């Protein structure tokens, strides 16, 4: 993991593991020098992370942008 965004990636990982059924399958990667955080889950858990009409994903992005380390970073949920 890159130095910039490491804390944000750990926060996203912590939150995602609390939501999904298979927390061992949660993977978070930092791309573009901390500008992009990619979240990957098991296929069955992807819907839990996105939520109805994207509400959970929007909440994760709002929390990420509220942190000093994650301000301006993008959260991408990988298929």
PEZINOR-V521301 format. One record per helix or strand of 3 or more residues. SS is the DSSP state (2 for helix, 1 for strand). FROM is the first residue (numbers start at 0). LEN is the number of residues. Records with the same first field share a line. If there is no record, write none. Layout:
SS->FROM-LEN + FROM-LEN
//
This chain:
2->5-14 + 22-3 + 31-3 + 42-8 + 51-15
1->26-5 + 35-5 + 73-4
//
